[in-house]
Amino acid sequence: MAHATLHPSIVSLVSLAASIAANHPGQGLCQVDRLKQFGVTEEQIDLVIEIARHIRDETGQKLDARFDEAFAAKMAPAPAPAKPLNIPVTEACCTPTPSGKSCC
């Protein structure tokens, strides 16, 4: 299979978007000058930034919702202990105690 290559402008756009979506400290700003050199318009760069921010923000909202759900479950009161079942022992390998408890 032939090795496919991407145009450097596409690589820079992907890098910019990934950096923004991943909250990279540099935020992909190093790519902006390269993109301008490649003739990528401000409108195209703005669109990539908008999409990356949308993905980042949506991911954050989903993670927050998942955390809130797990947190609420942990903070919920513990369920009441189940009441013991009063099942009569008909055939047991041992006899019950005087109060009716099984010893096996």
ABEGO torsion letter per residue (X at the ends): XBBBBBBAAAAAAAAAAAAAAAGBAAGGAAAAAAAAAAGBBAAAAAAAAAAAAAAAAAAAAAAAAAAAAAAAAAABBBBBBBBBBBBBBABBABBBBAAGBBAX
